[in-house]
Amino acid sequence: MRPSCGIDFGTSNSAVGFLSEGKPRLVPLEGENLTSPSAVFYPSDGRPPEYGREAIASYTDHENGRLFRALKSVLGSSLIKETTGAGGKRVAFKSIIGSFVANLKRKAEIHLGREIDDVVVGRPVFFVDDDESADAEAQSQLQDIVKGAGFKNISFQYEPIGAALDYEQFVQKEEIVLIADIGGGTSDFSIIRLSPASKQRNDRKNDILANTGVHVGGTNLDFRLSLKQVMPHFGYQTQQRARPELALPNGYFLDMAQWHRIAFLYNGKTVSDLKYLRSVAAEPHKIDRFMKAVHDRAIHRIASDVEAAKIKISSENEADIVLDYIDAELRIATSRAIFEQSIAVEREKIGKSIAECLKQANVAASKVDTIFLTGGSTFIPAVESACTAQTPAARIVRGDKFASVGIGLAIDAGLKFGTVG
């Protein structure tokens, strides 16, 4: 049988897996690392783009160029049809994503020593909330991108079902399982019947009881923390000097706080508009900070520091966001309490999506045997408690936060297309 692979193209991290002699394995994508940050860096001198950790390192080392992250968030939005400056030319966002997927394919083929035509690609339950047409368009866009990267036979699988297939390797008896996969961009939930006897079945339609999802992930939580505590130091909600009843327009501050919008800020129009905002701002020094961040191309670094603080307060009560590379005195104290307050709406959306999943499955909460948690955001206490609140009697099992979906997609690819070895 010809080789196949599963690709978990994530908002924050990606993985590629394959099935060999009945066992799922992940491809080493960067040295011994089995996952790769979903990042692309275009050097300004026109050299080929860099990917993953190498891309982030080039940006961190202040090499001239453009860094793109959270590209999956572009799917289903108007941005997918736009171009942006990168590597000294205009590049379509479809091409940027395509180059990243092609790099994953190339790494897998080098590792396996043969060409791979067949792939199962993970997708969230909903790329776009409450818009079936936009959601279908997002999958179509991703299919075109994957085909353009060189794959010939493409199948899609919901990411939480991929996680379920990973967990099913270890079940000892039939279970009703709630899969909670909360990654960088979306929260996806499935209720599925798993058992040792079902492992080798390709058709699992009768075992999948319900799927729901909502566009809430780690990047949204970063956004909320950034708006709450960081963006006010760069001019967000700052009053206008001549009309103190009005705040400055929000647009640029919202862009600054969102990973996938940052690349749009590095241009002359932004600088010109910020100069105007500075002229009308009651606190112009805050806009000076914004202008410095644009000039130094430091906004991704700010976003990374916000993310790092979020991670720290997931295990500790307090953290500092130190932005002394923007302003020597700029140190912002945050806490788990402040963070949880800022993400209250997102936490409620997660709870409602799980409730809807139980309703669609016609499964009482007391009948759920296990909650399987995967995705980096499930390690955030407020997110974990939102996942477990409605099924308090279920046992909690944690999967690999970055690899479970990729492993499950590898299993699915092997069942659908064939194995290696």
For each residue, the residues with C-beta under 8 A, 3 or more apart:
1: 417 418 419
2: 117 118 417 418
3: 18 112 114 116 118 418 419 420
4: 18 19 116 117 118 119 120 413 414 416 417 418 419
5: 16 17 18 27 108 116 118 119 120 410 413
6: 16 17 18 119 120 121 122 157 162 406 408 409 410 411 412 413
7: 14 15 16 101 104 119 120 121 122 146 406 409
8: 14 15 16 17 122 159 162 405 406 409
9: 14 38 72 100 101 104 121 122 142
10: 13 14 15 38 72 122 183 184 185 402 405
11: 38 70 71 72 73 183 184 185 186 217 218 219
12: 37 38 69 70 183 184 185 218 219 376
13: 10 35 36 37 38 183 184 376 402
14: 7 8 9 10 29 35 36 37 38 100 104 406
15: 7 8 10 26 27 29 34 35 36 402 403 405 406 407
16: 5 6 7 8 26 27 29 104 105 107 108 406
17: 5 6 8 24 25 26 27 406 407 409 410 411 413
18: 3 4 5 6 24 25 27 108 112 410 413 414 419 420
19: 4 22 23 24 25 410 411 413 414 415 419 420
20: 23 25 419 420 421
21: 419 421
22: 19 414 419
23: 19 20
24: 17 18 19 166 169 407 408 410 411 414
25: 17 18 19 20 410
26: 15 16 17 34 35 403 406 407 410
27: 5 15 16 17 18 34 107 108 111 112
28: 31 32 33 34 107 111
29: 14 15 16 33 34 35 36 52 104 107
30: 33 36 52 53 54
31: 28
32: 28
33: 28 29 30 36 53
34: 15 26 27 28 29 403 406
35: 13 14 15 26 29 402 403 406
36: 13 14 15 29 30 33 51 52 53 104
37: 12 13 14 52 53 55 56 69
38: 9 10 11 12 13 14 52 69 70 71 72 100 184
39: 51 52 53 55 56 67 68 69
40: 49 50 51 55 67 68 71 96 99 100
41: 49 50 51 54 55 56 58 59 63 65 66 67 68
42: 49 65 66 68 86 87 91
43: 46 47 49 50 58 63 64 65 87
44: 64 65 66 87 88
45: 64 87 88
46: 43 87 88 89
47: 43 87
48:
49: 40 41 42 43 55 86 87 96 99
50: 40 41 43 54 55 58
51: 36 39 40 41 54 55 99 100 103
52: 29 30 36 37 38 39 55 56
53: 30 33 36 37 39 56 57
54: 30 41 50 51 57 58
55: 37 39 40 41 49 50 51 52 58 59 67
56: 37 39 41 52 53 59 60 67
57: 53 54 60 61
58: 41 43 50 54 55 61 63 65 67
59: 41 55 56 62 63 65 67 297 300 301
60: 56 57 301
61: 57 58
62: 59
63: 41 43 58 59
64: 43 44 45
65: 41 42 43 44 58 59 86 87
66: 41 42 44 84 85 86 87 263 266
67: 39 40 41 55 56 58 59 263 300
68: 39 40 41 42 71 86 96 260 263
69: 12 37 38 39 259 260 262 300
70: 11 12 38 73 184 185 219 258 259 260
71: 11 38 40 68 74 93 96 97 100 260
72: 9 10 11 38 75 97 184 185
73: 11 70 77 185 219 259 260
74: 71 77 79 80 93 97 260
75: 72 80 97 127 138 141 142
76: 80 127 128 131 134 135 137 138 141
77: 73 74 80 128
78: 81 82
79: 74 82 93 260
80: 74 75 76 77 93 94 141
81: 78 92 93
82: 78 79 92 93
83: 90 91 92 93
84: 66 90 91 93 96 263 264
85: 66 88 89 90 91 267
86: 42 49 65 66 68 89 90 91 96
87: 42 43 44 45 46 47 49 65 66 91
88: 44 45 46 85
89: 46 85 86
90: 83 84 85 86
91: 42 83 84 85 86 87 95 96
92: 81 82 83 95 96
93: 71 74 79 80 81 82 83 84 96 97
94: 80 97 98 141 144 145 148
95: 91 92 98 99
96: 40 49 68 71 84 86 91 92 93 99 100
97: 71 72 74 75 93 94 100 101 145
98: 94 95 101 102 145 148 149
99: 40 49 51 95 96 102 103
100: 9 14 38 40 51 71 96 97 103 104
101: 7 9 97 98 104 105 145 146 149
102: 98 99 105 106 148 149 150
103: 51 99 100 106 107
104: 7 9 14 16 29 36 100 101 107 108 149
105: 16 101 102 108 109 116 119 149 150 151
106: 102 103 109 110
107: 16 27 28 29 103 104 110 111
108: 5 16 18 27 104 105 111 112 116
109: 105 106 112 113 114 115 116
110: 106 107 113
111: 27 28 107 108
112: 3 18 27 108 109 116 420
113: 109 110
114: 3 109
115: 109
116: 3 4 5 105 108 109 112 119 151
117: 2 4 151 152 153
118: 2 3 4 5 151 152 153 413 416 417 418
119: 4 5 6 7 105 116 146 151 153 154 155 413
120: 4 5 6 7 155 156 157 409 412 413 416 417
121: 6 7 9 142 143 146 154 155 156 157 409
122: 6 7 8 9 10 156 157 158 159 162 405 406 409
123: 127 139 142 156 157 158 159
124: 127 158 159 185 186 188 213
125: 158 159 160 186 188 189 190 211 212 213
126: 129 135 186 213 214 215
127: 75 76 123 124 134 135 138 139 186 215
128: 76 77 131 134 135 138 215
129: 126 214 215
130:
131: 76 128 134 135
132: 135 136
133: 136 137
134: 76 127 128 131 137 138
135: 76 126 127 128 131 132 138 139
136: 132 133 139 140
137: 76 133 134 140 141
138: 75 76 127 128 134 135 141 142
139: 123 127 135 136 142 143 156
140: 136 137 143 144
141: 75 76 80 94 137 138 144 145
142: 9 75 121 123 138 139 145 146 156
143: 121 139 140 146 147 154 156
144: 94 140 141 147 148
145: 94 97 98 101 141 142 148 149
146: 7 101 119 121 142 143 149 151 154
147: 143 144 150 151 152 154
148: 94 98 102 144 145
149: 98 101 102 104 105 145 146
150: 102 105 147
151: 105 116 117 118 119 146 147 154
152: 117 118 147
153: 117 118 119 417
154: 119 121 143 146 147 151
155: 119 120 121 412 413 416 417
156: 120 121 122 123 139 142 143
157: 6 120 121 122 123 161 162 408 409 412
158: 122 123 124 125 161 162 188 190 211
159: 8 122 123 124 125 162 163 181 183 186 188 405
160: 125 163 164 179 180 181 188 189 190 211 213 405
161: 157 158 164 165 179 190 192 204 208 211 408 412
162: 6 8 122 157 158 159 165 166 404 405 406 407 408 409 411 412
163: 159 160 166 167 179 181 190 372 374 399 404 405 408
164: 160 161 167 168 177 179 190 192 194 372 408
165: 161 162 168 169 407 408 409 411 412
166: 24 162 163 169 374 399 400 404 405 407 408 411
167: 163 164 170 171 177 179 194 370 372 397 399 404 408
168: 164 165 171 194 195 198 199
169: 24 165 166 199 411
170: 167
171: 167 168 174 175 194 195 196
172: 196
173: 195 196
174: 171 193 194 195 197
175: 171 193 194 195 369 370
176: 191 192 193 209 363 367 368 369 370
177: 164 167 191 192 193 194 368 369 370 371 372
178: 189 190 191 354 357 358 368 370 371 372 387 391 394
179: 160 161 163 164 167 188 189 190 191 192 372 374
180: 160 187 188 189 354 371 372 373 374 375 378 387
181: 159 160 163 187 188 189 374 375 404 405
182: 186 187 188 216 217 218 350 373 374 375 376 377 378 383 387
183: 10 11 12 13 159 186 217 218 375 376 377 405
184: 10 11 12 13 38 70 72 217 218 219 376 377
185: 10 11 12 70 72 73 124 215 217 218 219 220
186: 11 124 125 126 127 159 182 183 213 214 215 216 217
187: 180 181 182 213 214 215 216 217 349 350 353 377
188: 124 125 158 159 160 179 180 181 182 211 212 213
189: 125 160 178 179 180 181 211 212 213 353 354 357
190: 125 158 160 161 163 164 178 179 208 209 210 211 357
191: 176 177 178 179 208 209 210 357 358 361 363 368
192: 161 164 176 177 179 204 207 208 209
193: 174 175 176 177 198 207 209
194: 164 167 168 171 174 175 177 198 207
195: 168 171 173 174 175 198 199
196: 171 172 173 199
197: 174
198: 168 193 194 195 201 204 207
199: 168 169 195 196
200: 415
201: 198 204 415
202: 415 416
203: 206
204: 161 192 198 201 207 208
205: 208
206: 203
207: 192 193 194 198 204
208: 161 190 191 192 204 205 211
209: 176 190 191 192 193 360 361 362 363
210: 190 191 357 358 359 360 361 363
211: 125 158 160 161 188 189 190 208 357 360
212: 125 188 189 353 354 356 357 360
213: 124 125 126 160 186 187 188 189 353
214: 126 129 186 187 349 350 352 353
215: 126 127 128 129 185 186 187 220
216: 182 186 187 220 221 346 349 350
217: 11 182 183 184 185 186 187 220 221 375 377
218: 11 12 182 183 184 185 221 222 307 310 376 377
219: 11 12 70 73 184 185 222 223 258 259 260
220: 185 215 216 217 223 224 346
221: 216 217 218 224 225 310 339 343 346 377 380 383
222: 218 219 225 226 257 259 303 306 307 310
223: 219 220 226 227 257 258
224: 220 221 227 228 342 343 345 346
225: 221 222 228 229 230 306 309 310 334 339 342 343
226: 222 223 229 230 231 256 257 302 303 306
227: 223 224 230 231 236 253 254 257 342
228: 224 225 338 339 341 342
229: 225 226 232 321 332 334 338 342
230: 225 226 227 233 234 257 302 306 321 323 332
231: 226 227 234 235 236 237 253 256 257
232: 229 235 236 237 238 286
233: 230 286 289 323 330 332
234: 230 231 253 256 286 287 289 290 293
235: 231 232 238 248 253 277 281 283 286 287 289 290
236: 227 231 232 248 250 253
237: 231 232 247 248
238: 232 235 247 248 281 282 283 286 287
239: 243 244 245 246 247 248 281 282 283
240: 243 244 246 247 248 280 281 282
241: 244 280 281 282
242: 280
243: 239 240 246
244: 239 240 241 282
245: 239
246: 239 240 243
247: 237 238 239 240 250
248: 235 236 237 238 239 240 253 277 280 281
249: 252 277
250: 236 247 253 254
251: 254 255
252: 249 255 256 265 270 273 274 277 290
253: 227 231 234 235 236 248 250 256 257
254: 227 250 251 257 258 261
255: 251 252 258 261 262 264 265
256: 226 231 234 252 253 261 262 265 290 293 299 302
257: 222 223 226 227 230 231 253 254 303 306
258: 70 219 223 254 255 261 262
259: 69 70 73 219 222 262 300 303
260: 68 69 70 71 73 74 79 219 263
261: 254 255 256 258 264 265
262: 69 255 256 258 259 265 266 299 300 303
263: 66 67 68 84 260 266
264: 84 255 261 267 270
265: 252 255 256 261 262 270 294 299
266: 66 262 263 270 294 297 299
267: 85 264 270 271
268: 271 272
269: 272 273
270: 252 264 265 266 267 273 274 294
271: 267 268 274 275 291 294 295
272: 268 269 275 276
273: 252 269 270 276 277
274: 252 270 271 277 278 287 290 291 294
275: 271 272 278 279 291
276: 272 273 279 280
277: 235 248 249 252 273 274 280 281 287
278: 274 275 281 284 287 288 291
279: 275 276 284
280: 240 241 242 248 276 277
281: 235 238 239 240 241 248 277 278 284 286 287
282: 238 239 240 241 244
283: 235 238 239 286 287
284: 278 279 281 287 288
285: 288 289
286: 232 233 234 235 238 281 283 289 290
287: 234 235 238 274 277 278 281 283 284 290 291
288: 278 284 285 291 292
289: 233 234 235 285 286 292 293 326 327 330
290: 234 235 252 256 274 286 287 293 294
291: 271 274 275 278 287 288 294 295
292: 288 289 295 296 298 326 327
293: 234 256 289 290 296 298 299 302 326
294: 265 266 270 271 274 290 291 297 299
295: 271 291 292
296: 292 293 325 326
297: 59 266 294 300
298: 292 293 301 302 325 326
299: 256 262 265 266 293 294 302 303
300: 59 67 69 259 262 297 303 304
301: 59 60 298 304 305 325
302: 226 230 256 293 298 299 305 306 323 326
303: 222 226 257 259 262 299 300 306 307
304: 300 301 307 308
305: 301 302 308 309 321 322 323
306: 222 225 226 230 257 302 303 309 310 321
307: 218 222 303 304 310 311
308: 304 305 311 312 319
309: 225 305 306 312 313 319 320 321 334
310: 218 221 222 225 306 307 313 314 339 380
311: 307 308 314 315
312: 308 309 315 316 319
313: 309 310 316 317 318 319 334 335 336 339
314: 310 311 336 379 380 381
315: 311 312
316: 312 313 319 336
317: 313 335 336 337
318: 313 333 334 335 336
319: 308 309 312 313 316 333 334 335
320: 309 331 332 333 334
321: 229 230 305 306 309 331 332 333 334
322: 305 330 331 332
323: 230 233 302 305 326 327 330 331 332
324: 327 328 329 330 331
325: 296 298 301
326: 289 292 293 296 298 302 323 330
327: 289 292 323 324 330
328: 324
329: 324
330: 233 289 322 323 324 326 327
331: 320 321 322 323 324
332: 229 230 233 320 321 322 323
333: 318 319 320 321
334: 225 229 309 313 318 319 320 321 338 339
335: 313 317 318 319 338 339
336: 313 314 316 317 318 339 340 381
337: 317 340 341
338: 228 229 334 335 341 342
339: 221 225 228 310 313 334 335 336 342 343 382
340: 336 337 343 344 347 382
341: 228 337 338 344
342: 224 225 227 228 229 338 339
343: 221 224 225 339 340 346 347 382
344: 340 341 347 348
345: 224 348 349
346: 216 220 221 224 343 349 350
347: 340 343 344 350 351 382 383 386
348: 344 345 351 352 386
349: 187 214 216 345 346 352 353
350: 182 187 214 216 346 347 353 354 383 386 387
351: 347 348 354 355 386 389 390
352: 214 348 349 355 356
353: 187 189 212 213 214 349 350 356 357
354: 178 180 189 212 350 351 357 358 386 387 390
355: 351 352 358 359 390
356: 212 352 353 359 360
357: 178 189 190 191 210 211 212 353 354 360 361
358: 178 191 210 354 355 361 363 364 365 368 390 391
359: 210 355 356 362
360: 209 210 211 212 356 357
361: 191 209 210 357 358
362: 209 359
363: 176 191 209 210 358 367 368
364: 358 367
365: 358 368 390 391 392 393
366: 391 393
367: 176 363 364
368: 176 177 178 191 358 363 365 371 391 393 394
369: 175 176 177 394 395
370: 167 175 176 177 178 394 395 396 397
371: 177 178 180 368 387 388 391 394 395 396 397
372: 163 164 167 177 178 179 180 397 398 399
373: 180 182 378 384 387 396 397 398 399
374: 163 166 179 180 181 182 378 398 399 400 401 404 405
375: 180 181 182 183 217 378 401 405
376: 12 13 182 183 184 218 379 401 402
377: 182 183 184 187 217 218 221 380 383
378: 180 182 373 374 375 383 384 387 398 401
379: 314 376 383 384 401
380: 221 310 314 377 383 384
381: 314 336 384 385
382: 339 340 343 347 385 386
383: 182 221 347 350 377 378 379 380 386 387
384: 373 378 379 380 381 387 388
385: 381 382 388 389
386: 347 348 350 351 354 382 383 389
387: 178 180 182 350 354 371 373 378 383 384
388: 371 384 385 391 392 394 396
389: 351 385 386 392
390: 351 354 355 358 365
391: 178 358 365 366 368 371 388 394
392: 365 388 389
393: 365 366 368
394: 178 368 369 370 371 388 391
395: 369 370 371
396: 370 371 373 388
397: 167 370 371 372 373
398: 372 373 374 378 401
399: 163 166 167 372 373 374 403 404
400: 166 374 403 404 407
401: 374 375 376 378 379 398 404
402: 10 13 15 35 376 406
403: 15 26 34 35 399 400 406 407
404: 162 163 166 167 181 374 399 400 401 407 408
405: 8 10 15 122 159 160 162 163 166 181 183 374 375 408 409
406: 6 7 8 14 15 16 17 26 34 35 122 162 402 403 409 410
407: 15 17 24 26 162 165 166 400 403 404 410 411
408: 6 24 157 161 162 163 164 165 166 167 404 405 411 412
409: 6 7 8 17 120 121 122 157 162 165 405 406 412 413
410: 5 6 17 18 19 24 25 26 406 407 413 414
411: 6 17 19 24 162 165 166 169 407 408 414 415
412: 6 120 155 157 161 162 165 408 409 415 416
413: 4 5 6 17 18 19 118 119 120 155 409 410 416 417
414: 4 18 19 22 24 410 411 417 418 419
415: 19 200 201 202 411 412
416: 4 118 120 155 202 412 413
417: 1 2 4 118 120 153 155 413 414
418: 1 2 3 4 118 414
419: 1 3 4 18 19 20 21 22 414
420: 3 18 19 20 112
421: 20 21
